[in-house]
């Protein structure tokens, strides 16, 4: 895959995603995701699965393409405060439980990552699933902010969408007979708001698919950073 062509395509042909150009932060985030995909996922999954994940991540991170905390806060305490304020003002009418309050661990289990985990049970489940799938111990149950590590976050996003960690569906459920994906309907993997943002996210996914195709990702996708690996998490 030609990364230069990939970024050039996004910057020059798709101003709807990166109207002001691609920042160094966005480029770094995308390169890490491409590296993680190339090393751990490309051999087993089609490129449109990657496009689907990138489109969802674009929406979930507000276009930043790096792991973020919910409400784009600088820390979990601020995120919880912003969510509480929004809740009290009636802007979170769908929320039935104040999940941002401190849990039994003394931490705020607010959303964090490329595809944001919320609630302690989901951080614990992610730790268990990562451990089983990759035979590595990432202690998310004790340190929720590990979900903000670029490599761990990318794995949560990719494996979560492929294996159905977030809701009762997974990417293969939206595959069509002609080897395409229903990107709009696949929003349901992450959130049940297809009717609100599904069409918009479909455009993001199609854009990334076109950029990946232009760059030759179908033929050859390898890590740019040969040392890409799980972070030191001791």
C-alpha positions as CSV (number, residue, x, y, z in Angstrom):
1,X,0.0,0.0,0.0
2,X,1.3,3.5,-0.9
3,X,0.6,5.6,2.2
4,X,1.5,8.8,0.3
5,X,-1.2,8.1,-2.2
6,X,-3.7,7.3,0.6
7,X,-3.1,10.6,2.3
8,X,-3.0,12.5,-0.9
9,X,-6.3,11.1,-1.9
10,X,-7.9,12.1,1.4
11,X,-6.4,15.5,1.4
12,X,-7.1,16.4,-2.3
13,X,-10.2,14.6,-3.3
14,X,-12.2,14.4,-0.1
15,X,-12.5,17.8,1.5
16,X,-15.6,16.7,3.3
17,X,-13.5,14.7,5.8
18,X,-10.4,16.9,6.0
19,X,-11.5,20.3,4.8
20,X,-8.5,22.0,6.3
21,X,-6.0,19.3,5.2
22,X,-4.7,16.4,7.3
23,X,-3.0,17.5,10.5
24,X,0.1,15.7,11.9
25,X,-2.1,14.3,14.7
26,X,-4.7,12.9,12.2
27,X,-1.9,11.5,10.1
28,X,-0.2,9.9,13.1
29,X,-3.5,8.4,14.2
30,X,-4.3,7.0,10.8
31,X,-0.8,5.5,10.4
32,X,-1.1,3.7,13.7
33,X,-4.5,2.3,12.7
34,X,-3.1,1.1,9.4
35,X,-0.1,-0.4,11.1
36,X,-2.2,-2.3,13.6
37,X,-4.6,-3.5,10.8
38,X,-1.7,-4.6,8.6
39,X,0.1,-6.6,11.4
40,X,-2.9,-8.2,13.1
41,X,-6.0,-8.1,10.8
42,X,-5.2,-7.7,7.1
43,X,-4.5,-11.4,6.5
44,X,-7.9,-12.5,7.7
45,X,-10.3,-9.7,6.9
46,X,-11.2,-7.7,3.8
47,X,-10.2,-4.1,3.3
48,X,-13.8,-2.9,3.4
49,X,-13.8,-4.0,7.1
50,X,-11.0,-1.5,7.7
51,X,-12.9,1.2,5.8
52,X,-15.9,0.5,7.9
53,X,-13.9,0.9,11.1
54,X,-12.1,4.1,9.9
55,X,-15.5,5.6,9.0
56,X,-16.9,4.8,12.5
57,X,-13.7,6.1,14.2
58,X,-13.9,9.3,12.2
59,X,-17.4,10.0,13.6
60,X,-16.6,8.8,17.1
61,X,-13.5,11.0,17.5
62,X,-15.0,14.1,15.8
63,X,-12.6,13.7,12.9
64,X,-9.5,13.7,15.2
65,X,-8.6,10.0,14.3
66,X,-6.9,9.5,17.7
67,X,-8.4,8.1,20.9
68,X,-10.5,10.6,22.8
69,X,-12.4,10.9,26.0
70,X,-16.1,11.4,26.0
71,X,-17.1,15.1,25.5
72,X,-13.5,15.6,24.3
73,X,-12.5,16.2,27.9
74,X,-8.9,16.5,29.1
75,X,-9.4,13.9,31.8
76,X,-12.1,11.6,33.2
77,X,-13.1,14.0,35.9
78,X,-13.8,16.7,33.4
79,X,-15.7,14.3,31.1
80,X,-17.9,13.2,34.0
81,X,-18.6,16.9,34.9
82,X,-19.5,17.7,31.3
83,X,-21.8,14.7,31.0
84,X,-23.5,15.5,34.3
85,X,-24.1,19.1,33.1
86,X,-25.5,17.9,29.8
87,X,-27.7,15.4,31.6
88,X,-29.1,18.0,33.9
89,X,-29.9,20.2,31.0
90,X,-31.9,17.5,29.3
91,X,-29.4,16.9,26.5
92,X,-28.9,13.2,27.2
93,X,-32.6,12.2,27.3
94,X,-31.7,8.6,26.1
95,X,-29.4,8.0,29.1
96,X,-31.1,5.9,31.8
97,X,-28.1,5.6,34.2
98,X,-25.4,8.1,35.1
99,X,-22.6,5.8,34.0
100,X,-20.1,8.6,34.3
101,X,-20.3,8.5,38.1
102,X,-17.4,6.9,40.0
103,X,-17.8,3.1,40.1
104,X,-16.5,0.6,42.7
105,X,-13.0,1.1,41.5
106,X,-13.2,4.8,42.3
107,X,-12.8,5.8,38.7
108,X,-15.1,7.4,36.2
109,X,-16.0,4.8,33.5
110,X,-16.7,7.4,30.9
111,X,-16.2,6.8,27.2
112,X,-12.6,6.5,26.0
113,X,-10.9,5.4,22.8
114,X,-11.4,5.4,19.1
115,X,-14.7,3.6,19.6
116,X,-15.5,4.6,23.1
117,X,-16.0,2.1,25.9
118,X,-18.4,3.1,28.7
119,X,-19.3,1.3,32.0
120,X,-16.9,-0.7,34.0
121,X,-18.3,-4.0,32.6
122,X,-17.2,-3.0,29.1
123,X,-13.6,-2.2,30.2
124,X,-13.5,-5.5,32.1
125,X,-14.9,-7.4,29.1
126,X,-12.4,-5.8,26.7
127,X,-9.6,-6.9,28.9
128,X,-10.9,-10.4,28.9
129,X,-11.4,-10.5,25.2
130,X,-8.1,-9.0,24.3
131,X,-6.4,-11.5,26.7
132,X,-8.1,-14.5,25.1
133,X,-7.6,-13.3,21.5
134,X,-4.0,-12.1,21.7
135,X,-2.7,-13.9,24.8
136,X,-1.7,-10.7,26.4
137,X,-2.7,-9.1,29.7
138,X,-3.8,-5.5,29.3
139,X,-5.2,-4.4,32.7
140,X,-8.0,-2.2,31.5
141,X,-10.0,-3.1,34.6
142,X,-7.5,-1.3,36.8
143,X,-6.5,1.4,34.3
144,X,-9.3,2.6,32.1
145,X,-6.9,5.1,30.4
146,X,-5.1,2.2,28.7
147,X,-8.1,2.4,26.3
148,X,-6.6,5.7,25.1
149,X,-3.3,4.1,24.0
150,X,-3.3,4.3,20.2
151,X,-2.5,0.6,19.7
152,X,-4.8,-0.8,22.3
153,X,-7.6,1.6,21.2
154,X,-7.2,0.5,17.6
155,X,-7.5,-3.2,18.6
156,X,-10.6,-2.4,20.6
157,X,-12.1,-0.7,17.6
158,X,-11.2,-3.4,15.1
159,X,-11.8,-6.5,17.2
160,X,-14.9,-4.9,18.7
161,X,-16.5,-4.3,15.3
162,X,-15.3,-7.6,13.8
163,X,-16.3,-9.8,16.8
164,X,-19.4,-7.8,18.0
165,X,-18.2,-6.5,21.4
166,X,-20.3,-3.4,21.4
167,X,-23.8,-4.5,20.5
168,X,-25.6,-7.6,19.2
169,X,-24.1,-7.5,15.7
170,X,-20.7,-7.6,14.0
171,X,-19.3,-6.5,10.6
172,X,-19.9,-9.8,8.8
173,X,-23.6,-9.4,9.5
174,X,-23.6,-6.5,7.0
175,X,-21.6,-8.1,4.2
176,X,-23.4,-8.5,0.9
177,X,-23.1,-11.2,-1.7
178,X,-21.1,-8.9,-4.0
179,X,-18.3,-8.5,-1.3
180,X,-19.5,-5.1,-0.3
181,X,-20.7,-3.8,3.1
182,X,-23.8,-2.0,4.0
183,X,-21.9,0.8,5.7
184,X,-25.0,2.7,6.7
185,X,-26.7,-0.2,8.5
186,X,-23.3,-1.3,10.0
187,X,-23.6,1.8,12.3
188,X,-25.7,-0.5,14.5
189,X,-22.5,-2.3,15.5
190,X,-21.5,0.8,17.6
191,X,-24.7,2.6,18.4
192,X,-28.4,2.4,17.6
193,X,-28.6,5.7,15.9
194,X,-28.6,4.5,12.3
195,X,-31.5,6.7,11.4
196,X,-29.7,9.8,12.6
197,X,-26.1,9.4,11.5
198,X,-26.0,6.2,9.4
199,X,-26.0,7.9,6.0
200,X,-23.3,10.4,7.0
201,X,-21.1,7.6,8.3
202,X,-21.7,5.6,5.1
203,X,-20.1,8.5,3.2
204,X,-17.1,8.5,5.5
205,X,-16.6,4.7,5.1
206,X,-16.9,5.0,1.3
207,X,-14.3,7.8,1.3
208,X,-11.8,5.7,3.2
209,X,-12.6,2.7,1.0
210,X,-11.8,4.7,-2.1
211,X,-8.6,6.1,-0.6
212,X,-7.5,2.5,0.4
213,X,-8.3,1.3,-3.1
214,X,-6.3,4.1,-4.7
215,X,-3.4,3.3,-2.5
216,X,-3.4,-0.4,-3.4
217,X,-4.4,-1.7,0.0
218,X,-6.1,-4.7,-1.5
219,X,-2.8,-5.9,-3.0
220,X,-0.3,-5.1,-0.3
221,X,-0.8,-3.7,3.1
222,X,2.1,-3.9,5.5
223,X,3.1,-2.0,8.7
224,X,4.9,1.2,8.0
225,X,6.4,1.0,11.5
226,X,7.9,-2.5,11.7
227,X,8.2,-2.1,15.5
228,X,4.5,-1.6,16.0
229,X,3.5,-3.7,19.0
230,X,1.5,-3.7,22.2
231,X,2.7,-0.9,24.6
232,X,4.5,-1.5,27.8
233,X,1.6,-1.7,30.2
234,X,3.3,-2.7,33.5
